[in-house]
Amino acid sequence: MSRPEPQRPPPTSAKLLLPVWGHRYVKQFLEVGLPTLLAPGNVPALAQSLPCEFQLLTSSADESYIRQHPAFVRLAEVCRATMRPIDDLITAGNNSTTLTLAYVEAIRAAGPAMLDTCFFFLVSDYIVADGSLASVLARVRAGANAVLVGNFQVTAEEAMPWLRERIGPEAAGVSLSARALVNWALDHLHPATVANTVNASDTHNAHTNRLFWRVDDQTLLGRFYLMHMIAIRPEVMDFRVGASCDYSFVPEMCPSGNVSIITDSDEFLVVEMQARAHEANFLRQGPLRPEALARSLGEWTTAQHRNNVSHSLVYHAGGLPTGLPATVAAADEYVAKVAHQLRRPPQPHYGHPYWRGAIATVQEAARGRLSPEALRRLLGAPGRRGYWVERLRALVIGYPPRVRPWHPRWPDYRPVLRRLAPFFGDPARRLLHVSDAPTLFSVMLANGGRRVVSLQTTPFLQSPRERAALVESFDLCLIELDQGDVERIGELVRRLEPAMKDGGSILIVMRQQQSISDAQRFGGSLSDALRREAPAARLEEIRYVPASRLRAWSYQTFARLGTAAHQRPWVGLPALALFAAPLALFTLLLNVVAAARTGTRSRGMTSSVHIAVRIANSE
């Protein structure tokens, strides 16, 4: 790999990249995240310093909504604002890989100009303090080729009302000072952040990548293994991608190691919004012991990650407290104990074990949309071992949602596939798919060509022109919803009625685990809503798939075996061969029981609810 020239001149342009897709996330970013980026010391400051482009990496379905939003209109007044479709890179449930590939595609599209461009890598759920981006650019213009930062999380359910009150209805921009934001955030820390606080928590995160120490009521000290590359000015063009962006971008694009780390929230601060339930399954009672953390870190940390944790990041709402040095010393001692327990050598940043399975999933899911050759060009080099492991896994248990009967999710996928069978069996049939974000089924249906039309739930409800263009066009409709969408189902079905042929079928699927009483209330509410709002809709059946702790355990065990096969093939593959057959047989028996118990009534918890509706326009 070529090496950069010494003492490079400052960059000649800035390019901000932000991947976001799915209406719910796009809407949240435009209403909350983007206004904080429009503060004077953020995007406007960059635009005043250098030729600047803000590029949203998004799905084609989201473009129209984005262009019409007041916040995007305001952004376009500040700098060049563009959109780059990434439909071929989006795979449901694999967001970090999609982000990485979207970033890479945009960087490579710059060609030789990438070497003179400061790329900013933004995330849609960040709340950004005023002046943060200007501080990052100042470091790059002073000579750094990469800038790393850390952040902590707040609970989104608490952050959203607070932010909307300050932003107002026009979303034109809001200036949040770093200290004011820290002061608010420390009172609304996410449960995962609290669990990561070594000296002030009764719980811990079993798979954390960051640690915190509470210094006082206004100060939080952070030590990060995983840091975010907020900005990179590439030193080389012939970089490769063999791990997620925050594992591989810096060592590949900046081989000189000329990296700057921002350690004071006064200079840079972003706070990440996450739903309260985020990472809840990783939280455990009791303190986080160094030996347990070391075992977890040994599975994934690279040399860069292990170097990152030597830096103390301070988040403070006031001046630096007198007790800070003592807390730093305590953090040093704890981190040293973890390092002493780290027996395994660092994982490689190219060909990282986690990446093998992730990129193989993309290869499998993107068939027909992203050729293997195009993907290899994007990555910069071939990577086949993970692909063949994933192909073997797909052969054994299938690829969701088309899975073998011994896959733990088979009872949930099977009813949907049965309802879709007429569409797959008759090339004359057309299907309408409605959801607010990409799903496993939207990925599966992407190869349907003109026979399949996909709509996002909220924009569809808000766009009468789109509804008028779909009169009596479809034989089948698949609607995938979250629990929060229950109240909109009646209106949604009513507005879909004109799009359905007489006798057409609508299948409504909700796959969030809930108590059966909640599920039955959902079914009753739906029945009432259809009678009231959708006169041509006839409710045919509501079926509840029972949840099972053993099925959940089986799913997690399959995942662990697959991960081991990718990470340590010499151990994982024999383990997979030894345990796959008995585990598959056990899961098959569980699935047979679940399928037998699936019906209009059940007890306990449900893993999914399926509602079949027939459209009778002629009655």
C-alpha positions as CSV (number, residue, x, y, z in Angstrom):
1,M,0.0,0.0,0.0
2,S,1.3,3.4,-0.9
3,R,2.3,5.9,1.9
4,P,1.2,9.5,2.2
5,E,3.5,12.4,1.4
6,P,4.7,14.2,4.6
7,Q,3.2,17.6,5.6
8,R,0.2,17.5,3.4
9,P,-1.5,20.9,2.5
10,P,-4.9,21.5,4.1
11,P,-8.0,19.8,2.6
12,T,-9.7,21.7,-0.2
13,S,-13.3,20.5,0.4
14,A,-15.5,18.9,3.0
15,K,-18.1,16.2,2.5
16,L,-20.6,15.2,5.1
17,L,-22.0,11.6,4.7
18,L,-25.1,10.5,6.6
19,P,-26.8,7.2,6.0
20,V,-30.5,7.0,7.0
21,W,-33.4,5.0,5.6
22,G,-36.9,4.0,6.7
23,H,-39.5,6.7,7.2
24,R,-39.5,6.6,11.0
25,Y,-35.8,7.1,11.2
26,V,-35.7,9.7,8.3
27,K,-38.5,11.7,10.0
28,Q,-36.7,11.6,13.4
29,F,-33.4,12.8,11.8
30,L,-35.1,15.6,9.9
31,E,-37.1,16.8,12.9
32,V,-34.4,16.4,15.6
33,G,-30.9,15.5,14.4
34,L,-30.6,17.7,11.4
35,P,-31.6,20.9,13.3
36,T,-28.7,20.4,15.7
37,L,-26.3,20.0,12.7
38,L,-27.6,23.4,11.4
39,A,-26.4,25.2,14.5
40,P,-23.9,28.0,13.5
41,G,-20.8,26.1,14.6
42,N,-21.6,22.9,12.7
43,V,-22.6,22.7,9.0
44,P,-22.7,26.5,8.5
45,A,-19.2,26.8,9.9
46,L,-17.9,24.2,7.5
47,A,-19.6,25.8,4.6
48,Q,-18.0,29.1,5.4
49,S,-14.6,27.5,5.6
50,L,-14.5,25.2,2.6
51,P,-16.6,24.1,-0.4
52,C,-19.0,21.8,1.4
53,E,-21.4,19.0,0.4
54,F,-23.9,17.3,2.7
55,Q,-24.9,13.9,1.1
56,L,-27.7,11.8,2.5
57,L,-27.3,8.1,1.8
58,T,-30.8,6.9,1.7
59,S,-33.4,4.7,0.0
60,S,-35.2,5.8,-3.2
61,A,-38.5,5.5,-1.3
62,D,-37.4,8.2,1.1
63,E,-36.1,10.8,-1.4
64,S,-39.4,12.6,-2.1
65,Y,-40.2,13.1,1.6
66,I,-36.7,14.4,2.4
67,R,-36.6,16.9,-0.4
68,Q,-39.9,18.5,0.7
69,H,-39.0,18.7,4.4
70,P,-38.3,22.3,5.7
71,A,-35.1,21.1,7.5
72,F,-33.6,19.8,4.2
73,V,-34.7,23.0,2.4
74,R,-32.8,24.9,5.0
75,L,-29.8,22.6,4.7
76,A,-29.7,23.3,0.9
77,E,-29.5,27.0,1.6
78,V,-26.4,26.5,3.8
79,C,-24.4,24.2,1.5
80,R,-24.8,21.8,-1.4
81,A,-27.3,19.1,-0.3
82,T,-27.6,15.9,-2.3
83,M,-28.9,12.4,-2.0
84,R,-27.3,9.1,-3.0
85,P,-29.6,6.0,-3.2
86,I,-28.3,2.9,-1.4
87,D,-31.2,0.5,-2.0
88,D,-28.8,-2.2,-3.2
89,L,-26.9,-2.0,0.1
90,I,-29.8,-2.1,2.6
91,T,-30.3,-5.4,4.3
92,A,-32.7,-5.8,7.2
93,G,-31.1,-6.3,10.6
94,N,-27.6,-5.6,9.3
95,N,-27.4,-1.8,9.8
96,S,-23.7,-1.4,10.7
97,T,-22.7,-3.2,7.5
98,T,-25.1,-1.1,5.4
99,L,-23.6,2.1,7.0
100,T,-20.1,0.9,6.2
101,L,-20.8,0.1,2.6
102,A,-22.7,3.3,2.1
103,Y,-19.8,5.3,3.4
104,V,-17.3,3.4,1.3
105,E,-19.4,3.8,-1.9
106,A,-19.5,7.6,-1.4
107,I,-15.8,7.9,-0.7
108,R,-14.8,5.8,-3.8
109,A,-17.2,7.9,-5.9
110,A,-15.0,10.9,-5.2
111,G,-12.1,9.4,-7.1
112,P,-8.7,11.1,-6.7
113,A,-10.4,14.1,-5.1
114,M,-10.8,11.9,-2.0
115,L,-7.2,12.7,-1.0
116,D,-8.0,16.4,-0.6
117,T,-11.5,15.9,1.0
118,C,-12.3,15.9,4.6
119,F,-15.1,13.3,5.0
120,F,-17.4,13.6,8.0
121,F,-19.1,10.4,9.0
122,L,-22.4,11.3,10.7
123,V,-25.1,9.1,12.3
124,S,-28.8,10.0,12.2
125,D,-29.6,9.6,15.9
126,Y,-26.9,12.0,17.1
127,I,-27.7,15.2,19.0
128,V,-24.8,17.5,18.1
129,A,-23.6,20.4,20.3
130,D,-23.0,23.7,18.6
131,G,-19.4,24.1,17.5
132,S,-18.6,20.4,17.4
133,L,-18.0,20.1,13.6
134,A,-16.0,23.3,13.5
135,S,-13.7,21.8,16.1
136,V,-13.2,18.7,14.1
137,L,-12.4,20.5,10.9
138,A,-9.9,22.7,12.8
139,R,-8.0,19.6,13.8
140,V,-7.9,18.2,10.2
141,R,-6.8,21.6,8.8
142,A,-4.1,21.6,11.4
143,G,-2.7,18.4,10.0
144,A,-4.6,15.4,11.5
145,N,-5.8,12.9,8.9
146,A,-8.4,11.3,11.1
147,V,-10.3,12.5,14.2
148,L,-11.8,10.0,16.7
149,V,-14.5,10.8,19.3
150,G,-16.6,9.0,21.9
151,N,-20.2,9.5,23.0
152,F,-22.7,8.3,25.5
153,Q,-26.4,7.5,25.2
154,V,-29.6,9.1,26.4
155,T,-33.1,7.6,26.4
156,A,-34.8,8.6,23.2
157,E,-38.3,8.6,24.8
158,E,-37.0,11.4,27.1
159,A,-34.9,13.2,24.6
160,M,-37.5,13.7,21.9
161,P,-39.9,15.9,23.8
162,W,-37.1,18.0,25.2
163,L,-35.5,18.5,21.8
164,R,-38.8,19.2,20.0
165,E,-39.6,21.9,22.5
166,R,-36.4,23.7,21.7
167,I,-36.4,23.1,18.0
168,G,-39.9,24.3,17.2
169,P,-42.1,23.2,14.3
170,E,-40.0,24.6,11.4
171,A,-36.9,22.5,12.3
172,A,-34.7,25.3,10.9
173,G,-31.9,24.8,13.4
174,V,-31.1,24.9,17.1
175,S,-28.0,25.8,19.0
176,L,-27.3,23.6,22.0
177,S,-24.1,24.5,24.0
178,A,-22.0,21.6,25.0
179,R,-22.3,22.3,28.7
180,A,-26.1,22.8,28.6
181,L,-26.4,19.5,26.7
182,V,-24.2,17.6,29.1
183,N,-26.2,19.1,32.1
184,W,-29.5,17.8,30.6
185,A,-28.1,14.5,29.4
186,L,-26.6,13.5,32.8
187,D,-30.1,13.5,34.2
188,H,-31.5,11.3,31.4
189,L,-28.8,8.7,30.8
190,H,-29.7,5.5,29.0
191,P,-29.9,2.3,31.1
192,A,-27.0,0.9,29.0
193,T,-24.9,4.0,29.9
194,V,-25.8,3.7,33.5
195,A,-24.8,0.0,33.4
196,N,-21.5,0.9,31.9
197,T,-20.7,3.3,34.8
198,V,-18.1,1.3,36.8
199,N,-18.3,3.3,40.1
200,A,-22.0,4.1,40.2
201,S,-24.1,1.2,39.0
202,D,-25.5,-2.1,40.4
203,T,-25.8,-3.5,36.9
204,H,-23.4,-4.0,34.0
205,N,-23.5,-4.6,30.2
206,A,-22.1,-8.0,29.4
207,H,-20.8,-7.0,26.0
208,T,-19.9,-3.3,26.4
209,N,-17.4,-1.4,24.3
210,R,-17.2,1.7,26.6
211,L,-16.8,2.4,30.3
212,F,-17.7,5.4,32.4
213,W,-16.9,6.8,35.8
214,R,-19.1,9.4,37.6
215,V,-16.8,12.1,38.9
216,D,-19.5,14.4,40.4
217,D,-23.0,15.5,39.6
218,Q,-21.8,17.5,36.6
219,T,-19.0,15.3,35.2
220,L,-18.7,11.9,33.5
221,L,-15.4,10.3,32.6
222,G,-15.3,7.9,29.6
223,R,-12.9,5.3,28.4
224,F,-13.7,3.8,25.0
225,Y,-12.5,0.7,23.2
226,L,-14.7,1.5,20.3
227,M,-14.5,5.1,19.1
228,H,-16.2,6.8,16.2
229,M,-14.2,8.1,13.3
230,I,-16.0,11.5,13.0
231,A,-13.7,12.7,10.2
232,I,-11.1,11.2,7.8
233,R,-9.0,12.7,5.1
234,P,-7.8,9.6,3.3
235,E,-4.0,9.2,2.8
236,V,-4.4,6.5,0.2
237,M,-6.9,5.5,-2.5
238,D,-6.1,1.8,-2.6
239,F,-7.7,1.0,0.8
240,R,-9.5,-2.2,1.6
241,V,-12.5,-2.8,3.8
242,G,-12.5,-6.0,5.8
243,A,-14.4,-4.9,8.9
244,S,-17.1,-2.4,10.0
245,C,-16.2,1.3,9.5
246,D,-15.2,1.9,13.2
247,Y,-12.9,-1.1,13.0
248,S,-11.2,-0.6,9.6
249,F,-11.5,2.9,8.2
250,V,-8.7,4.6,10.2
251,P,-6.0,1.9,9.9
252,E,-6.8,1.4,6.2
253,M,-7.3,5.0,5.1
254,C,-4.7,6.5,7.4
255,P,-1.8,4.0,7.6
256,S,0.5,6.7,8.9
257,G,-1.3,6.7,12.3
258,N,-1.7,10.4,12.1
259,V,-4.9,10.4,14.3
260,S,-6.3,13.0,16.7
261,I,-8.6,12.1,19.6
262,I,-10.9,14.8,21.1
263,T,-11.1,14.3,24.8
264,D,-13.1,17.3,26.1
265,S,-16.8,17.8,25.6
266,D,-16.3,21.6,25.4
267,E,-14.6,21.0,22.1
268,F,-16.8,18.2,20.7
269,L,-20.0,16.6,22.0
270,V,-22.6,14.4,20.5
271,V,-25.2,12.5,22.5
272,E,-26.7,9.4,21.0
273,M,-30.4,8.8,21.3
274,Q,-31.5,5.1,21.8
275,A,-34.8,3.5,22.7
276,R,-35.0,2.5,26.4
277,A,-35.0,-1.2,25.5
278,H,-31.8,-0.9,23.4
279,E,-29.2,-3.5,24.6
280,A,-31.6,-4.5,27.5
281,N,-30.8,-8.2,26.8
282,F,-27.1,-7.6,27.6
283,L,-27.7,-6.0,31.0
284,R,-26.8,-8.1,34.1
285,Q,-26.9,-7.6,37.8
286,G,-23.8,-6.8,39.8
287,P,-20.5,-5.0,38.9
288,L,-18.6,-5.6,35.7
289,R,-15.5,-7.6,36.6
290,P,-12.3,-7.1,34.7
291,E,-11.9,-10.8,33.8
292,A,-15.4,-11.0,32.4
293,L,-14.9,-7.8,30.3
294,A,-11.5,-9.2,29.1
295,R,-13.2,-12.3,27.8
296,S,-15.7,-10.3,25.9
297,L,-13.1,-7.9,24.5
298,G,-10.9,-10.7,23.3
299,E,-13.6,-11.7,20.8
300,W,-13.6,-8.5,18.8
301,T,-11.0,-5.8,19.8
302,T,-8.3,-4.8,17.3
303,A,-5.0,-3.2,18.2
304,Q,-6.6,0.2,17.6
305,H,-9.4,-0.5,20.0
306,R,-7.0,-1.5,22.7
307,N,-5.1,1.7,22.1
308,N,-8.2,3.8,22.2
309,V,-9.0,3.0,25.8
310,S,-5.8,4.7,27.1
311,H,-7.4,8.1,26.5
312,S,-9.7,9.7,29.0
313,L,-12.7,11.6,27.6
314,V,-14.4,14.1,29.9
315,Y,-18.0,15.2,29.7
316,H,-18.7,18.2,31.9
317,A,-21.5,20.7,32.5
318,G,-19.3,23.0,34.5
319,G,-15.6,23.6,35.0
320,L,-13.3,20.5,35.4
321,P,-13.7,19.3,39.0
322,T,-10.8,18.9,41.5
323,G,-11.7,15.2,41.9
324,L,-11.0,14.4,38.2
325,P,-7.3,13.3,38.6
326,A,-8.3,10.7,41.2
327,T,-11.1,9.4,39.0
328,V,-8.7,9.1,36.0
329,A,-6.3,7.2,38.3
330,A,-9.1,4.8,39.2
331,A,-10.0,4.3,35.6
332,D,-6.3,3.7,34.7
333,E,-6.2,1.0,37.4
334,Y,-9.3,-0.7,36.2
335,V,-8.3,-0.6,32.5
336,A,-4.9,-2.0,33.4
337,K,-6.6,-5.0,35.2
338,V,-8.6,-5.6,32.1
339,A,-5.5,-5.5,29.9
340,H,-3.8,-8.0,32.2
341,Q,-6.6,-10.4,31.7
342,L,-6.7,-10.0,27.9
343,R,-5.1,-13.3,26.9
344,R,-6.1,-13.4,23.2
345,P,-4.1,-11.3,20.7
346,P,-5.9,-8.4,18.9
347,Q,-8.2,-9.3,16.1
348,P,-7.2,-8.1,12.6
349,H,-8.9,-5.0,11.2
350,Y,-8.9,-6.6,7.8
351,G,-10.8,-9.9,7.7
352,H,-12.3,-9.4,11.1
353,P,-14.3,-12.4,12.3
354,Y,-17.5,-10.3,12.8
355,W,-17.2,-9.0,9.2
356,R,-17.1,-12.4,7.6
357,G,-20.6,-13.3,8.6
358,A,-21.9,-9.8,8.1
359,I,-20.6,-9.4,4.5
360,A,-21.7,-12.9,3.6
361,T,-25.2,-12.0,4.7
362,V,-25.1,-8.9,2.4
363,Q,-23.9,-11.1,-0.5
364,E,-26.8,-13.5,0.0
365,A,-29.4,-10.8,0.6
366,A,-28.4,-8.6,-2.3
367,R,-28.5,-11.2,-5.0
368,G,-29.9,-9.5,-8.2
369,R,-29.2,-6.0,-6.8
370,L,-25.5,-6.0,-6.0
371,S,-23.3,-8.3,-8.1
372,P,-20.4,-10.2,-6.4
373,E,-18.0,-8.2,-8.7
374,A,-19.5,-4.9,-7.7
375,L,-19.2,-5.8,-4.0
376,R,-15.6,-6.9,-4.3
377,R,-14.8,-3.6,-6.1
378,L,-16.5,-1.7,-3.3
379,L,-14.5,-3.6,-0.6
380,G,-11.2,-3.3,-2.5
381,A,-10.3,-7.0,-2.3
382,P,-12.1,-10.3,-2.4
383,G,-13.1,-12.1,0.8
384,R,-14.5,-15.6,0.2
385,R,-14.0,-17.7,3.4
386,G,-16.9,-16.0,5.3
387,Y,-19.0,-16.3,2.2
388,W,-18.7,-20.1,2.1
389,V,-19.3,-20.5,5.8
390,E,-22.5,-18.4,5.4
391,R,-23.5,-20.5,2.3
392,L,-23.1,-23.7,4.4
393,R,-25.2,-22.1,7.2
394,A,-27.9,-21.1,4.7
395,L,-27.9,-24.6,3.3
396,V,-28.4,-26.1,6.7
397,I,-31.0,-23.7,8.2
398,G,-32.0,-21.6,5.1
399,Y,-31.9,-17.9,4.7
400,P,-34.6,-15.8,6.4
401,P,-37.4,-15.6,5.8
402,R,-37.2,-18.8,3.8
403,V,-35.9,-21.1,6.5
404,R,-35.9,-24.8,7.3
405,P,-38.5,-26.2,9.7
406,W,-35.8,-26.4,12.4
407,H,-35.0,-22.7,12.3
408,P,-36.3,-21.1,15.5
409,R,-38.3,-18.4,13.6
410,W,-40.0,-20.9,11.2
411,P,-43.4,-20.7,13.0
412,D,-43.4,-16.9,12.5
413,Y,-42.3,-16.9,8.9
414,R,-44.3,-19.9,7.7
415,P,-47.8,-18.3,7.8
416,V,-46.6,-15.3,5.8
417,L,-44.9,-17.5,3.2
418,R,-48.1,-19.6,2.9
419,R,-50.1,-16.5,2.2
420,L,-47.6,-15.3,-0.4
421,A,-47.5,-18.7,-2.2
422,P,-50.2,-17.7,-4.8
423,F,-48.1,-14.7,-5.7
424,F,-44.9,-16.8,-6.3
425,G,-46.9,-19.5,-8.1
426,D,-48.7,-17.1,-10.6
427,P,-46.5,-14.6,-12.6
428,A,-49.6,-12.6,-13.4
429,R,-50.3,-11.7,-9.8
430,R,-49.1,-8.4,-8.3
431,L,-48.2,-7.7,-4.7
432,L,-48.1,-4.5,-2.6
433,H,-45.8,-4.4,0.4
434,V,-46.3,-1.8,3.1
435,S,-43.9,-1.0,6.0
436,D,-42.1,2.0,7.4
437,A,-38.7,0.4,7.1
438,P,-36.9,-2.4,5.2
439,T,-37.7,-5.9,6.5
440,L,-36.6,-9.5,5.6
441,F,-39.6,-9.8,3.4
442,S,-39.0,-6.5,1.6
443,V,-35.5,-7.7,0.8
444,M,-36.9,-11.1,-0.4
445,L,-39.5,-9.3,-2.6
446,A,-37.0,-6.9,-4.1
447,N,-36.4,-9.2,-7.1
448,G,-40.1,-9.2,-8.0
449,G,-39.7,-6.4,-10.6
450,R,-42.8,-4.6,-11.6
451,R,-45.0,-7.2,-10.0
452,V,-44.1,-5.8,-6.5
453,V,-44.6,-2.3,-5.3
454,S,-43.3,-1.2,-1.9
455,L,-44.7,1.7,0.0
456,Q,-43.8,3.3,3.4
457,T,-46.7,3.4,5.8
458,T,-46.6,7.0,6.9
459,P,-45.9,8.7,3.6
460,F,-48.6,6.5,2.0
461,L,-51.2,7.7,4.5
462,Q,-50.1,11.3,3.9
463,S,-50.0,11.2,0.1
464,P,-53.4,11.2,-1.7
465,R,-51.7,11.3,-5.1
466,E,-49.9,8.1,-4.5
467,R,-53.1,6.4,-3.4
468,A,-54.9,7.5,-6.6
469,A,-52.3,5.9,-8.8
470,L,-52.9,2.4,-7.4
471,V,-56.6,1.7,-8.2
472,E,-57.4,-2.0,-8.4
473,S,-53.9,-3.0,-9.1
474,F,-53.0,-5.8,-6.6
475,D,-54.0,-9.3,-5.8
476,L,-52.1,-9.5,-2.5
477,C,-50.9,-7.0,0.1
478,L,-48.4,-7.6,2.9
479,I,-48.4,-5.0,5.7
480,E,-45.7,-5.3,8.4
481,L,-46.4,-3.1,11.5
482,D,-45.1,-2.3,14.9
483,Q,-47.3,-2.2,18.0
484,G,-47.3,1.5,17.9
485,D,-49.2,1.4,14.5
486,V,-52.3,-0.4,15.8
487,E,-54.4,2.8,15.9
488,R,-53.7,3.5,12.2
489,I,-54.6,0.1,10.9
490,G,-58.3,0.9,10.1
491,E,-57.3,4.0,8.2
492,L,-54.5,2.2,6.4
493,V,-56.7,-0.7,5.2
494,R,-59.4,1.8,4.1
495,R,-57.0,3.7,2.0
496,L,-55.6,0.5,0.6
497,E,-59.0,-0.8,-0.5
498,P,-59.0,1.0,-3.9
499,A,-55.5,-0.5,-4.7
500,M,-56.8,-4.0,-4.2
501,K,-58.6,-6.1,-6.8
502,D,-62.0,-7.4,-5.9
503,G,-61.4,-10.5,-3.8
504,G,-57.8,-9.5,-3.1
505,S,-56.2,-10.5,0.2
506,I,-54.4,-8.3,2.8
507,L,-52.1,-10.0,5.3
508,I,-51.2,-7.8,8.4
509,V,-48.2,-9.0,10.4
510,M,-47.0,-7.8,13.8
511,R,-43.9,-9.6,15.0
512,Q,-43.2,-7.9,18.4
513,Q,-43.4,-10.2,21.4
514,Q,-46.3,-9.3,23.6
515,S,-48.7,-10.9,26.1
516,I,-51.6,-12.8,24.6
517,S,-54.1,-10.4,26.3
518,D,-52.4,-7.5,24.5
519,A,-52.5,-9.4,21.3
520,Q,-56.1,-10.2,21.6
521,R,-56.9,-6.6,22.4
522,F,-55.0,-5.8,19.3
523,G,-57.2,-8.2,17.3
524,G,-60.4,-6.8,18.9
525,S,-59.4,-3.3,18.1
526,L,-58.6,-4.2,14.6
527,S,-61.9,-5.9,14.0
528,D,-63.7,-2.8,15.3
529,A,-61.6,-0.5,13.3
530,L,-62.2,-2.4,10.1
531,R,-66.0,-2.4,10.6
532,R,-65.9,1.3,11.3
533,E,-63.5,2.5,8.7
534,A,-63.0,-0.1,5.9
535,P,-66.5,-1.3,4.8
536,A,-65.1,-3.4,1.9
537,A,-62.7,-5.3,4.2
538,R,-63.8,-8.7,5.5
539,L,-61.8,-10.0,8.5
540,E,-61.1,-13.7,7.7
541,E,-58.9,-14.7,10.6
542,I,-56.5,-13.6,13.3
543,R,-53.9,-16.1,14.4
544,Y,-51.4,-15.9,17.3
545,V,-48.0,-17.7,17.2
546,P,-47.0,-18.6,20.8
547,A,-43.6,-17.5,22.0
548,S,-41.3,-19.8,23.8
549,R,-38.2,-19.3,26.0
550,L,-36.8,-22.5,24.6
551,R,-37.2,-21.3,21.1
552,A,-35.5,-18.0,22.1
553,W,-32.7,-20.0,23.6
554,S,-32.4,-22.1,20.5
555,Y,-32.2,-19.0,18.3
556,Q,-29.4,-17.6,20.5
557,T,-27.5,-20.9,20.4
558,F,-27.7,-21.2,16.7
559,A,-26.4,-17.6,16.5
560,R,-23.5,-18.4,18.8
561,L,-22.6,-21.5,16.8
562,G,-22.6,-19.5,13.6
563,T,-20.5,-16.8,15.1
564,A,-18.0,-19.3,16.4
565,A,-17.8,-20.8,12.9
566,H,-16.9,-17.4,11.4
567,Q,-14.6,-16.3,14.2
568,R,-12.7,-19.4,15.0
569,P,-13.3,-21.9,12.2
570,W,-10.9,-24.5,13.6
571,V,-13.1,-24.7,16.7
572,G,-16.4,-23.3,15.5
573,L,-16.9,-25.6,12.5
574,P,-16.4,-28.9,14.5
575,A,-18.7,-27.5,17.2
576,L,-21.3,-26.7,14.5
577,A,-21.0,-30.2,13.0
578,L,-21.3,-31.8,16.5
579,F,-24.2,-29.8,17.9
580,A,-26.1,-28.6,14.8
581,A,-28.0,-31.9,14.3
582,P,-29.3,-32.4,17.9
583,L,-30.1,-28.7,18.2
584,A,-32.0,-28.7,14.9
585,L,-34.0,-31.8,16.0
586,F,-34.8,-30.2,19.4
587,T,-35.8,-26.9,17.7
588,L,-37.9,-28.8,15.1
589,L,-39.9,-30.4,18.0
590,L,-40.4,-27.0,19.6
591,N,-41.6,-25.6,16.2
592,V,-44.0,-28.4,15.7
593,V,-45.5,-27.6,19.1
594,A,-45.6,-23.9,18.3
595,A,-47.3,-24.6,15.0
596,A,-49.9,-26.9,16.7
597,R,-50.6,-24.2,19.3
598,T,-50.9,-21.4,16.7
599,G,-54.5,-20.4,16.4
600,T,-57.2,-17.9,17.2
601,R,-56.6,-18.3,21.0
602,S,-53.6,-19.1,23.0
603,R,-51.9,-18.5,26.4
604,G,-48.8,-16.8,27.6
605,M,-46.8,-14.7,25.1
606,T,-47.0,-14.4,21.4
607,S,-44.1,-14.0,19.0
608,S,-46.2,-12.7,16.2
609,V,-49.8,-12.0,15.2
610,H,-51.1,-12.6,11.6
611,I,-54.4,-11.0,10.4
612,A,-55.9,-12.0,7.1
613,V,-58.4,-9.6,5.4
614,R,-60.3,-10.1,2.2
615,I,-61.4,-7.1,0.0
616,A,-64.9,-7.4,-1.4
617,N,-65.5,-4.2,-3.4
618,S,-68.5,-5.6,-5.3
619,E,-70.5,-6.4,-2.2
